[in-house]
Every structure is written in structure tokens, then in C-alpha cells.
Amino acid sequence: MKCRFVKGTVENLKDTCNELGARGKMDLGPVITTVQGVIDDIRTRGDEAVLEYTRKFDKAELTPASMKVTSEEIKAAYASLEEEDPELLRVMKKAASNIKVFHERQREEGFMMDTAKGSKIGVRVRPITVAGVYVPGGTAPLPSTVLMDVIPASVAGVPRIVFCTPPRADGSVAPVILAAADIAGATEIYKVGGAQAIAAMAYGTATIPRVDKICGPGNIYVNTAKRLVFGQVDIDMFAGPSEVIIIADKSSDPEYVAADMLAQAEHDKLASAIVLAVGEDLARKIWEAADRRSEKAERKEQLQGSMENYSSVIWVDSVETAVAFSEELAPEHLELCVEDPEKTLQSINNAGAVFLGNYSPEPLGDYFAGPNHTLPTSGTARFFSPLNTGDFYKKMSVINYNEESLREVYQDVAKFARSEGLTCHAASIESRFED
């Protein structure tokens, strides 16, 4: 199951990066038409439309009452895990603790500052009122994403956290998802997936509340829905498909690098795993190891799509050339398997998360270390950041002048307003000091 094996140079950097980034430039026209239809339908018919799409796409028969997960279902989920896999429950709780500690360091506080003549200005920081979190079903449950997306909202102090995830055909949700949502701090859970879940959270139905912000990953339909409802609600980012760039030099172990490639490629057929290896000999060893290891992997269908279409081993002449490639692509994940990763980090500006050295593999960040794994993809790390506690705050400016402090500046303000032709603005200020 070989991927491409090519030479990368400074001269072909732009062309190669354009080719590698092509999956982020798909024609969304037909998808937009489909998703807009779903959104319009949800806005018009509410729960009725949600339930119809649930029957159509998830093959589950639900009612408005059964869409919301009950406390009994959550208790049953814990009991199921305690019986079948108590060790997983322990690991999830430990991971949740790590994630919470990291995100607590991101809490923000406002400030008030004194200015001349007793005036004060500042910023008031408050959590949003209702957060919406979406976690897809896909080919396997993703409790790690539940923890990563719900915990920052909880840490920020959001009082109402609405969690949506697709039901299984029998109308249930995987116990591991329910337990993770409860551990993370979701206040209510709904069995609804896809673009219909995004629309329901954006506009509200009789059962599902309207939220202020929607976060969480999903397929192309979910991400398109997030784009289309942005403005009605805030969103976190456009996350997915997943990707990694691994920069490797002679200090790296080809087996480790190959294993890390496959770890990314097994996400789905659109996942991208790119190695930038210093020297043709090292690159070939990594390429051969990845091919050999892929034959033993379980998720062969996902691996094949990713490895053959969106993954590459590229050999370059130096770490500096590799960094230039990475900066151009702005990857979601970047592994620095090089001799001095901390020094190399100083040259990195565009990446969602960076993993330093041979013993910081990307899956460590996916599950356990603490930093968020909901990250910008498809080059958007140039301007987006990882999901964080600050994403669930809103800020209000505060201005407090008294008569003396306003008298000091009112003529300046009026002058500025008149320069823009806004005479009523000027009069608003001057009226307070007319004789």
C-alpha cells in the first residue's frame, strides 16, 4: 500500500504544496445546495424535519421525547462500561483531568484601568450562555473528541452545554460517548447527527435549544453546515479532514515515523500523512516501513484511500527546506523528529499543534497530554488556533467617564465627529456643556 515517493526542492515547493493541498480545494457547489436545503427544512419544520433526516441517514426511529438522552440512559452507560471495560473508563477520567488542567490555564479575566480625571475603561469577560458541541459517529465512537470539545466550555463557565451526536440504528448512543459527555460536563445530550444537528442548534427546535456557538468536527456536510450558519451563531473553525506533516532527520527512527504516518492515515480516506525526510536513504527506509506496516493494519480501506491519494514521503536536502514546505502547508499536526526539535520549533509559525522529538507522537495529543486536539486543517493554521477555553468567552468593553473627565476631552471628541460629517455625534457630546 505505497504512497508517493518524490524529491522536494525549494524550486518545486510551491507546485508540490499546491498539489498536496488540493483536497482542501474541492468543489462544494453540490454540497452547499444539499446542506442549504436541510437547513431551510429544519428552520421551517423543526423537530419533524430532524426526525425525518434521522430516519433517512441514521436509520433510527425516534420521537421528540426520545431525542434527548435521559439520566437513566447515562447511568446505564456507566454501568455498561464498568462491566465491559472499566480500564477504559479509568483512562478517560485521567485524560479528562489532564485536559481540564491544561485548559484551566487558559482562563481569562477582564480589567478596569484608570485614565485621566477619574475616568475608567476596561473589558468585562463573560462566558457565552449556551454552547453547542457536535461529535460525529463515523466509523467508530470518538470519546476523546467529546472530552476535547466539551471540557473547554465547562472550564470557561458556560452554564448550558448542548451536546449532539448521531444515534445508532436502535436509537441508542454508544455508552462510551454518553459517559465521556457526562464526565466532560455536557448539561444535555441529543441524539441527532449530520447537517441537521448543526441546523437544529443554530436555529433551535421545540426540543433542541438554539445555541450561541457550535464547535466540533464532522464530515464535509457538517462543515458546510457550519459555514452556512456562521453569523446566526459563532463557530470554532472548519476542522477536517485530518493531516500530519512529519519532519525527520538522521536522528529519527524510520519505524517510528512510518507508524506515525499510518496513525494519521487510518482516520479516513481523505486524511493526509506527509513525511519530509532529510536525505533519500532515510526517506526510502520510511517509505518501505510504511508500506510493510500498512499490510498488517486493520483499517485497510481508510489507509488505502489516504496513502494512495493524499500521503507522500518527500526527501529534501535539509531541515530548513522541510520547514519551508511545512510553513507553506500550515498543517494541523506537525511532528519534529529531528536532532534539535526545540531549536527547529523557533522557525515554526504555522501549525495547529507541534510535537517535539521522537517520543512525542501525535496520538499522545489526540488522547491524553492535555492540549486540545480540535485543530485547524487545510492550511487554516495560518489564521486559526486550536479550540481553547477562550473560544467560549465573549468580551464587553466598559467606558465610565464622570463630568470632570468628559469636560477634559469633549471638544476633541466633537472635533473628530465633525471631521466625519457626524454632527449629531458632536452635539451629543457638546450638549452636556452648553450654557
N, C-alpha and C positions, 0 to 999 in steps of 0.2 A: 504494500500500500504506500507507494512512494509519493513524495511531494516534489515540487520543483527544486532543482539544484542549479544555481546560477551564480555568476560573478557580479558583485556590485561595486561600482566605482563612483567617484564624485561626479564624473561626466554623465553617467546614466541615472543618477539619483532621482531626478525629477520624473523621468519617464517610468522608472521602476516603481516609484512611490504612487504614481497615478494609477498604474496597473494594479498594484496591491490594494489600493483603496477603492477600487471600482465597486465593491459590494455595497459601499455606503452611498452610491450614486444611482440606485435603482429607480426606475420609473414608477412613481407612486400614483399616477393618474387613476388607474382602475381601482386601486386600494382606497384612495380618497373617496371616490364615488360610492363604493360599498359602505365604508365606515360612516360617511355623512348620512347615508340612508338609515343606518342603525341609530345614530344619534337623534335624528329627526323623529324616528319612530318612538324612541324612549321618551323624548320630550312630549310627544303627543299622547301616547297611550300608557306611559308609566309602567307599573308592575305587570300589566297584561303583556306588554311587549317583552319585558325582561324574561318572563316565564316562557314565552314562545321561543325566544332565542336560546334559552337554557335547554328546552326540549330538542331544538334543532341541532345545536352544536355539542351539548354535553350529554344528550340522551337521558336527561334526568327529569322526572315528573315532580314538580314542586308546587306549592301554593304560596301565597304571600306570607302566611304564618310560618311555613316550614323553611322559608328562605333564611330566616335568622336563626343562627345557632343558639341552642338553649344551654343553660348551665348544666343540665343533665348530660348533654352531649359532650361537654367539656370534661366533666367528671369521668364519663365513660372512656374518653380518650386517654386520660391519665391512667386509668385502671388498665386499659389495654397495653399501654407502654410499660407499665410496671410489671405486667405479666410476661410480655413478649420480649422486651428489650430495655430492662432497667438501666443498663450501662449507657445506652444512647440518651436516656433522659438525664442521667448524671452529667454527661458530656455537654448536652445542650444547656443545662443550667450553668455550668462552668464557663462555656463560651459566652453566654448572656452576661455573666458577671464581668468578663474581660471587655466586652463591647460597651457595657454601661460605664465602667471606669474610664475608658478612653473618651467616650462622648460627654461625660461629666466635665472633663477639662475644657470642653468647647462651649460651656455655658457663657452667656453674655449678660452684662449689666449695663444699664443706662448711666447717664451722668447729667449733672447740672453744673454749669460754670458761671461764676460771677463776672460781669463786664462792668463798664463804667457807670457811675451814678446809681448803683443799686439794681441794675438790670440783670436778668439771668436768662441763659439759654441752655438748652440741653436736649437729650434724647431719652425717651421712655421706651423700654424694650418689653414687649409682651408676647406670650405665645399666641399662635393662631387659635381660633376657637374649636374648629373641627378639622382634623387631618384625615385624609383618605389614603389607605395603603392597599396596593394591589400586588398579589403574588400569583403567578401563573401556575397551572397544573403541569402542563407539558408532559414529557416522557417520564418524569419522576418527581415526587414531592420535594420542595425546596425549603425545609425549615430554617436553614441558615439565612436565606433571604428574608424570611419573616422576622427573625431577630434583628437583622441589619437595618430593616426599614421601619420597624415599629419602635425599637428602643430609643433612637434619637428623638422621636416625637414625644415619647414618655419622659425622657430626661429634660426636654425643653419645657415640660409642664403643660402640654396640650391636654385640656380636660376631656376631650372626646376624640377617640381614635377609632375610626371605622375601617374595618379590615374586610376585603373581598377576595375570594378565591373560588375557582370553579369547583362544582360538586362532582363526585363520581357518579356513574350511571345509576347507582342505587339511591342517590340523593344525599349521601353522606360526604364528609370531608375526611381525608386521611388523618388518623389520630395524631400523628407526629406534627402535622400542621396546626391542629387545634391546640395542642399542648404548647407549641412554640409561640403561637399568638397570645396565649394566656400568660406565659412566662414573660413575654416581652412587654405586655401591658396594654394590649388591644382592649378597648372597652365594649366593642360589639363586633360580631363576625357575621358575614353574609355569604351565602352560597351562590355566588354569581361570578362569571368569568368573562373574558374577552372584551371587545369594544363596548358591549352592553354594560359591563361593570363600570367602565370609565364614564360612560354617558350618565348612568344612574347616579354616580357620586357627584358628577358635575352639576346636574340639574335637579336631582332629588326625585323620588317617587313617594307614593304613600307609605312604603315600607322602608326604603333606603334614604337616609338623610343627605341633603346637599352638603358638601364639604367645602373647605376653603382652599385646600391644596391636595393634589394627588401625587403620590410617589410610588415607585416600584417599577420593575422591568416587565417586559412582555414581548410578544411577537410583533410582526410588522403591523398588524391590525390594532393592537393595543397602543403601540407607539404612535400610530397615525391618529388614533382617537385622542390621545393626549395632546398632540399638536393642534387638533381641531377645536378642543375645548379650552385651550390656553387663552386666557383673557376672561372667560367665565369663571375659571379657577386658576390658581397658580399650579405649576407642575415642577418636578425636580429637574429632570433632564430627559434626553432621549437615549435610553440605555438599551444596548443590544444591537446586533449580535456581539458575542464576547470575543476578546482578542488579547494576544500577548506578543510582545517582542522580547527576545532573549539575546542579550549581547554576551558573547562568550570569547574568552581568550585562552591561551595555553594553560592557565591556572584552573580552568574548568574541567569537569568530568563529563565526557561525551554522553555517558549513560544517564547522568542526572539531567542534562539538557534535553536529551531525547524524551525522557519520561515527562519532563515539564511541558514539552511540546504537545504530547498526547493528552496530557491532563486538560489542556485548553481545547484541543481539537474535539474531544469527546462531548463537549457541550451540545453542539448541534451541527448540522451540515453547513451552516453559514459562519461558524466560528473560524477565527484566523489565528494561526500559530506561525510566527516568523522568527527564524534564528539568524542573527548576524554574527558570523564566526570569523575570527581573525585568522586567516590562512586557509588555503584549500584543503590541506591534510586534515585539520580539525573539523572543518565543515563536512568533509566526506565521512568521517567517523560518526558524526552526529546524524547525518542523513541515513547512513546504513543502520545505526542503532534504532532510529525511529521506525524504519521500515520493519526491522526484525521484531521490535516490541509491539508494533501495531497488529501483527498476526496473532498475538496472544490476547488482545483486548476483547472485552465483551461487547462494547457498543460499536461494532464494526460499521454499521450503516452510517452513523453520525460521523465516525472517524473518516470514512472514505470520502464523504462529501466535502468535509473540511480539508483533509490532507491533499486531495487531488485538485481542488479548485481555489482554495484560499490560503494555503500554507506554503512556506518556502524555506529552504536553507540557502542563505546567501553568504558567499565568502567575500570578505573585504580585506583591505591591506592594513587596517589599524582600528583601534578602538575609537579614534576620533572620527573616522569615516562612518563607523557604525552609529555613533551618536548623531551624526548629521542625518542619517536615514531615520533614526528614531524621532528626532525633533521634527522632521518633516511630516511623519505619520501621526505623531501625537497619540501614542497607544493608550488603551485602557490600562493594561498591566505592562510593566517593564521590569525584567529581571536583569540585574547587572552581575553576571557570573564572571567577574574579571578580577585581576590581581589586587587592585586598589579600588573597591567599589565606592567608598566614601569620597575619594577624590573625583571619580567619574561622576558621581551624583551632582557635583558642583556645576557641571556643564548641562544638566538636565533641567529644562523649563516646562516641557510639555509631556505630561503623563498623568494618568489618574492615580496610580499607586506604583511605587518603586520598591523593589525587593533587592536587598543588598547581599551579595555573596552566595556561595554555593549551598548554604544551609538556611536560606530564606525563600523556599519555593512558594510560588503563587498560591497554591491551595491553603497555605498557612493563613493567608489573608482572607481567603474565601470563607473560612470557618471559625477561626479561633483567636487570632492575635489581638483583635480589638478594633482597628481602623475599619471603616465601612467598605463593603465590597460592592455597593451600588455606585458604579463609576461611569464617567463619560466615555463614550465609544465613538468610532468612526471619525476620529480626528477632532472631536469636540473638546478634548482635554486642553486644547489651545485656549478655551474660554470658559469651560465648565469645571466645577470642582466635585470631589466625592460628596455623596449625601452626608450631611452633618447636622449637628444639633441646631446650628444657626439657620438651617433651612426652615425651621418650624417657628421662627420668631418673626414678628413684624415690628417695625420701629416707627415711633411718632416723634416728630420734632416738637419741642416746647419752647415758647418765647414768652417772657414775663418782664415787661418794662413798667416802671412807675412813671408818674408825671414828670419828675425831675429828669429821669434818663431819656424819656421821649423828647422833652423840650431840647435837650442837648443835640439831638440829631434830626429833628423833624424837618428842618429846612433842606438838609441834604437829601432826605428821602423824597420830599416834594420835587426837588430839582431833578432827581433821577426819573421820577414818574413822568414829569412833563417832557423830558427828553424823548420819551417813548410815545408821546401823544396821549397819555392816560391821565387826563386832567381830574377825573373823579378820584383816582388813586391819590393824587396830590391833595385834593380837597379833603379827603378822609383824614389825612394826617393833619392838615392845617386847621381843620375845624375845631380841634381841641385847644387851639391857642389864639382864636380870634378874640379881639377885644369886644 
